[in-house]
Amino acid sequence: RILLGTTSGLHIQAVPLSKDHTPYRKDEAKRCTDQGARILSFGQVDPKSVGENEDDVEDPPRVWARDGHYPGTAFTRSIGDSVAERLGVYAEPEMLTMPISPSERLLVLASDGVFDVVPNQEVVDICFRHRHDPAQACKEVIDKSHEEWLLNDDCCEDEANYDDMTCIVIFFDHPGQDNSQPPQETSPQQQTHRHGKRVRQKTLRNLEEMEMEEQKEGR
C-alpha cells in the first residue's frame, strides 16, 4: 500500500494512493476466476481447518486452484509466483501520475504486515515524527507493527506467526519550506490497541492440516 502524507491546515493527513490487490476487490477476483481460480476463505475450503471460538479472526478470501488446496494466496498480484500466475495472480502494476506540491510532505510504501495492524493515519504520523531521519521512521513503523502483532493470541517471539513487515519512507524537500512549526499529528502519539479482527496468518500450517485430513480420509 502507498500513502501520501499531505498537510491540511494544521494537520498532516494520510491519503491512500493505491488500492490493495486482494480478492476483496471484485475486479481482481473476477480476473482470477476468469483464469479458472476459486475465491474462497480457509473456512469455506475446509471448515475443519478453522478452530472453534475464532470469531475474532478475519478469514480473508484467497485464490485457489479449481482442483486443489493451493496456492491459497490472499493477494491477487505478485512477482515470480509461477503457480498463482496461471490463476490470474500476475505482476502488472497499477500506475498513478500526479504532481507533487509543497503540501505533500512524505510517501510511505509498506506491506500488509504493517497495514493489517496499524491504521494509515498512524503510520503517516509515526513517519512524520521522524521526518529528519527516514531510517528511524521505517524502524518505528516496523517496531509498532511488531508490537501490535504480538498482542494477538497466536503470535509470539518464538513462533513468528505474523505477516511480512516491510516499509520504505520518502520525505519531500521543498525549497524555502519552513519546518520550524511542523503540522500537528492527526492521531495521538500514545495509541491504545485496536481490538479489531485478527487476520488469519496460518497459511502453511492450515495447508498442512488440510493435507493430513485428506490422507486420513483416503482422498
C-alpha positions in Angstrom: 0.0 0.0 0.0 1.2 3.5 -0.8 0.3 6.5 1.4 0.9 10.2 0.8 1.3 12.4 3.8 -0.1 15.8 3.0 -0.7 18.9 5.0 -4.3 20.0 5.5 -4.5 23.1 7.6 -2.5 22.5 10.8 -2.5 18.7 10.4 -0.7 16.0 8.4 -3.2 13.8 6.6 -2.8 10.3 5.3 -4.1 9.9 1.7 -4.1 6.4 0.1 -2.6 6.4 -3.4 -3.2 2.7 -4.1 -5.9 0.1 -3.8 -5.0 -3.2 -2.2 -4.6 -6.1 -4.6 -6.8 -8.7 -2.9 -9.8 -10.9 -3.7 -11.9 -8.4 -1.8 -11.8 -6.3 -4.9 -14.4 -7.5 -7.4 -12.3 -6.6 -10.4 -9.3 -8.5 -9.0 -11.4 -11.5 -8.0 -13.0 -11.6 -11.5 -9.7 -11.7 -13.3 -8.6 -14.7 -11.2 -11.9 -16.6 -11.6 -11.8 -15.9 -15.4 -8.5 -17.8 -15.3 -10.0 -20.8 -13.5 -9.4 -19.9 -9.9 -11.7 -20.4 -6.9 -12.1 -17.5 -4.5 -12.7 -18.9 -1.0 -11.6 -18.4 2.5 -9.9 -21.2 4.6 -13.2 -21.8 6.3 -15.0 -22.3 3.0 -12.4 -24.6 1.5 -12.2 -26.8 4.6 -14.3 -25.9 7.7 -12.2 -28.3 9.8 -9.2 -26.0 9.3 -10.8 -23.3 11.3 -10.8 -23.8 15.1 -13.7 -23.1 17.4 -14.2 -19.8 19.2 -12.3 -17.9 16.4 -15.0 -15.3 15.7 -12.4 -12.6 16.3 -10.2 -13.9 13.4 -10.6 -12.5 10.0 -10.6 -15.3 7.4 -10.0 -13.4 4.1 -10.9 -14.7 0.6 -8.0 -16.4 -1.1 -7.1 -17.6 -4.6 -7.2 -21.4 -5.0 -6.8 -23.8 -8.0 -10.0 -25.5 -9.0 -8.7 -28.9 -8.4 -6.5 -28.5 -5.3 -5.7 -26.7 -2.0 -3.1 -24.4 -3.5 -1.8 -21.7 -3.7 -4.1 -20.1 -1.2 -2.8 -16.5 -1.7 -4.7 -13.6 0.0 -3.3 -11.3 -2.7 -4.1 -11.1 -6.4 -0.8 -9.6 -7.8 2.8 -10.7 -7.2 6.2 -11.1 -8.7 7.6 -14.6 -9.6 4.8 -16.8 -8.4 4.5 -19.2 -11.4 1.7 -21.3 -9.9 -0.5 -18.4 -8.9 0.2 -16.6 -12.2 -1.7 -19.3 -14.0 -4.7 -18.4 -11.9 -4.6 -14.7 -12.7 -2.2 -13.6 -10.0 0.1 -11.5 -12.1 2.8 -8.8 -11.7 1.2 -6.0 -13.8 1.3 -2.8 -11.7 -1.4 -0.1 -11.4 0.1 3.3 -12.3 -0.7 6.7 -10.9 0.9 10.0 -12.1 0.4 13.2 -10.1 2.2 16.5 -9.4 3.9 17.0 -6.0 3.0 20.3 -4.4 4.6 21.9 -1.3 1.7 20.4 0.8 2.9 16.9 0.1 5.5 16.0 2.7 6.1 12.3 2.6 5.4 9.0 0.8 5.1 5.6 2.6 5.3 2.2 0.9 4.6 -0.7 3.2 3.4 -4.3 3.1 0.2 -5.7 4.6 2.1 -6.9 7.7 2.1 -3.2 8.6 -1.4 -2.2 7.5 -3.1 -5.2 8.9 -2.4 -3.9 12.4 -1.6 -0.2 12.1 -4.0 2.4 10.6 -3.0 4.6 7.7 -3.1 7.8 9.7 -0.9 6.4 12.5 1.7 5.2 10.0 2.0 8.7 8.5 2.1 10.3 11.9 4.9 8.0 13.1 6.9 8.7 9.9 6.4 12.5 10.1 7.6 12.4 13.7 11.0 11.3 12.3 10.9 13.5 9.2 14.7 14.2 9.5 15.6 10.5 9.7 13.9 8.2 7.2 15.7 5.1 8.5 14.4 5.8 12.0 10.9 6.4 10.6 10.9 3.0 9.0 12.2 1.4 12.2 9.5 3.0 14.3 6.8 1.8 11.9 8.1 -1.8 11.9 8.5 -1.8 15.7 4.9 -0.5 16.2 3.6 -3.2 13.8 5.6 -6.0 15.5 4.3 -4.7 18.9 0.7 -4.9 17.6 1.1 -8.4 16.1 2.4 -9.7 19.4 -0.9 -8.7 21.1 -2.6 -11.4 19.1 -3.1 -14.7 21.0 -1.5 -16.8 18.3 1.7 -14.7 17.9 4.8 -14.9 20.0 8.5 -14.2 19.7 9.5 -17.8 19.4 7.0 -18.6 16.6 6.7 -15.8 14.1 3.0 -16.3 13.1 2.6 -12.9 11.6 2.9 -11.3 8.1 5.9 -9.8 6.5 6.6 -6.2 7.7 8.4 -4.0 5.1 8.5 -0.2 4.9 10.0 2.4 2.7 9.6 6.2 3.6 10.5 9.1 1.3 10.4 12.7 2.5 10.0 15.6 0.1 12.2 18.6 0.5 10.6 21.7 -0.9 12.8 24.8 -1.4 12.0 27.6 1.1 9.7 25.4 3.2 9.7 26.4 6.9 9.8 23.3 9.1 10.1 25.3 12.4 6.4 24.9 13.0 5.5 21.5 11.5 2.0 20.3 11.1 0.3 18.5 14.0 -0.3 14.8 14.1 -3.8 13.8 13.5 -3.7 10.7 15.7 -2.5 10.8 19.3 1.1 9.7 19.9 0.1 7.2 22.5 -2.2 4.7 20.8 -4.3 2.1 22.5 -4.5 -1.3 20.8 -7.5 -1.6 18.4 -9.2 -4.8 19.2 -10.3 -5.5 15.6 -10.4 -8.9 14.0 -7.1 -10.7 13.7 -6.1 -11.6 10.2 -5.5 -15.3 9.8 -1.8 -15.9 9.2 -1.7 -19.7 9.2 -1.4 -20.3 5.5 1.3 -23.0 5.6 0.0 -24.6 8.9 -3.6 -24.8 7.6 -2.5 -26.3 4.3 -0.6 -29.0 6.1 -3.6 -29.7 8.3 -5.8 -30.0 5.2 -3.4 -32.4 3.6 -3.2 -34.5 6.7 -7.0 -34.7 6.9 -7.2 -35.8 3.2 -4.6 -38.5 3.9 -6.6 -39.8 6.9 -9.8 -39.9 4.8 -8.0 -41.6 1.9 -8.8 -38.7 -0.5 
